[in-house]
Amino acid sequence: MFKASDTDILDKAELKEAKAAMGEDRYEQEFECSFEAAIQGAYYAMEMKTATQDKRITKVPYDPSVGVTVSWDLGIGDSTSLWFAQFVGQEVRIIDFYEMSGVGLDHYAKVLDEKGYHYKEHILPHDVRVKELGTGKSRLETLDALGVNNISIAPKLSIDDGIQSARSMLNRCWFDEEKCGRGIEALRQYRREFDEKNKSWRGRPLHDWTSHAADSFRYMSVGRKEVQEWGEPIKRNLRGIA
């Protein structure tokens, strides 16, 4: 893979000037072919970069002695995203991620059953209480009938407040690299809208494929009941973990 700093094609002084003008992340992307460099306008750029550097994106096994918290973003006509987390002391162990579209809530209830985790809590967005015109039932009632219990409703905070909450939680997260791959990439790429006309970042998120995973994670951070569960924390030097 071509890296400008490994060749004599570009003068070192020119590279230094380019880095100063572009900023480190953009320079790393364009001149050093770095896939870890932050995406322009990404909300969680620094947090995800730090998680990678700290080797917190690794193998994170399920601990059967600790209950699993599931956060949901319920798409209407598009994707529904679920994060699966275990809270142990100050650590947030993200053990799994699932996303699908074009299926009913019964599909997700089946997925939960097939994964076989011990579920402690399900965190859902506030609009889960809204009754659908076709059935006269809310999705909350439908999930309850499907056996998805222990449901908590995430407080209705502004997106900005929710993003700040998610940033704080990300600093305590360990992600299973294999099972959470798509969700991890969504968090890395979740970004602001860009106003092409005025060449500036808007104050709202871009709605794209990353939105549902990012929203689900945000609901996790603002809706989590802070009840400590004690267990053996993940150690950075533990073989197979980090």
N, C-alpha and C positions, 0 to 999 in steps of 0.2 A: 504493500500500500504506500502510495507516494506521500511523503511528509516534507514540507519545504525546508525544515530545519536540518534534514538529513542530507541535503544536497548543496551544491555550490551554485545552483542556477540563480538564486536570489541572494542579493547582498545581505549580510547580517544586519547592517544598519537599516536597510529597507524593511526587513522583517520587524525590527524593533519599533520602527515608526508606525508600521501597520498595526502592530499589537496595541500601541498607545492610542491610536486613532479609533480602532474598532472595538476595543475592550477585549478582555481575556477570552470570554466564552465564544464570541463570534470568530475571533482569531483562531482559536483551537479547532472550531468546526471547519473553517474555510482553508486554513493553511496546514493544519496538522492532522486533518481527517479524524478528529476526535468525536466518537459517538457519545461520550460522557459529558461533553460540553452542554451548557444550558441552552435550551431553545428560547429564542427571543420572545419575550412577553409571557413566558411560562410562570405560573403562580408558585409552583413548588420546586423551582429550579435548584436553589441552594440546598433545600432539605433532601431532595433525591440524590443530588451530587454527593452530599455528605454521607448519606446512607450507603452509597456505593463505596466511597473511600473508606468508611469505617467497617466495611465487609458485613453490613447488616442485611444485605440481599444475598441470601445463601440458602442452606437447607434448614427449614424450621419444622420439626416434627410435631404432630398432634400429641398432646398430653391428655390421656383419658381421665386424669384426676382433676382436670380444670374445665369448667363449663365454657362453651363456645358462644360468643356474641356474634350475631349476624346482622349486618346493616343492609338495607334494601333501598334501591332507587327504582320505583315502579314506572316503567315507560308505558305510554299509551300509544300503541301503533309502532313503537320502536323498542329499543333494548331495555331490559331490566337487569340490573347489576347487583350482585351480592358479594360482600366481603365477609370473611370468616376470621374472627380474632379471638385470642385467648389473652386475658389480662393477668399477669403474674407480677406482683409487686409494682414497680414502676415501668416494667416492660410491656409492650404491646406486641404480641406475637401474631402476625398475620399469616395464617396457615393455608389459606385457600381463597380462591376468587372464582366466581361463575357469572357468565353473562349470556343471555339468549334473547331472541326477539321472535315475534309472531306466534307465541304460544300462550296458553292460559295459565292462571295461577296454580292450577292442579299440577302443571309440569314442574313448577318450582318446589311444590310440596313433595313431589316424588324424588326430585334431586336431593332435597334435604334428607329424606329417608335413606336414599341409597348411599349417601356419604357416611352415614352412621355415626356422626358426632353427637356428643351430649350437649344439647342446646340449653343455654341458660337464659338467653334474652334475644329478642328480635327487635331491632330498631327500625321504624318506618317513618316516612315523611308525614307531615301533618295532613296532607290532602288524602290520605288513605281512608279518612272518615267520610269523604264525599260519596253520596249515593249515586249509582249509575242509573240513567234513565231506563235502560233496557230491562234491568233486573229489579230495580228498586232497592238493591242492597249495596252497601259500601264494600270496598275491597277488604276492609278490616273484618267485616262480618264473613266474607267469603273465605279469607285465610283462617279465621277461627274455626269455621266449619270443616276446613281441610286438615285441622289438627295442628296448625301453626299457632302455638300459644305463647304465653309470657311475652306479649307484645308491648313495647314502649313506643310512644310517639315522640319524635325529635322535636324540640322547641322550635318555633318559627322565628329564626334569627335572620338578619340580613345576610346576603351572600358574602359581603365583606367580613362580617363578624365570623361567619362560618369558616371562611378561608383562613382567618387568623387562628381559629381553634384547630383546624386541620394541620396548619404549620407546626403548632406546638406539639400535637400528637405525633407527627411524623418524626420528630427528633427522638421519640421513644420506641419507634417501630423497628421490628425485624420482619423481613418479608421472605416467604418461601419462593425462591427464584423460579422454580419450575411450575408450581401450581398457580402462582400469581403473575405469571409473565405478562399477560395482556393488561391486567390491572396496573402493574408497575409502569408499563410503557404509557398508559393513559395518564397516570399521575405526572409523569415526566413531561408529557406534551400538552397538558391542560393549560390553556393560555387565554389571554385577553383578545378581544376583537381588535383588529387594526383598521383604522380609518385611512383608506388609500388616498382620499381627496386631500385631507389635512395632514397626512403622514404622521399620525399620532395614535397612541394606544387609547382605546375607549375604556370606560370604567366598568365594563361588563364582560363576562366570559364569552368566548366563541363557542357556539353550539355546534359540536361535531361528534365524532365517534368517541371522544374522550369524556364527554359530558356526564354520562350516566355513572361511569365508574368513579369519577371525581365527586359527583353529588352524593353517591352512596357513602364514600369515605367521609365526606363532610358531615353527613347525618350520624355516622359512627362517632365522630369527635364531639359533636354537640349533644348527642343523646345518651352517651354512655353514663350509666349509673356508677358512680365512683365507690364501689364496694371492693375492697382489696381481697384478692385470693392469693394466699401464700403458697409458694412452691419453689422448686429449684430454678433460679434464674438462668437464662442462657449465658454461657461464658464464652468470651471471644476465642479462647484458646482450646475449647472443647472440640475434640476431633469429630468431624461430621456436622458441626454446627457453624463454625466460622473458619 
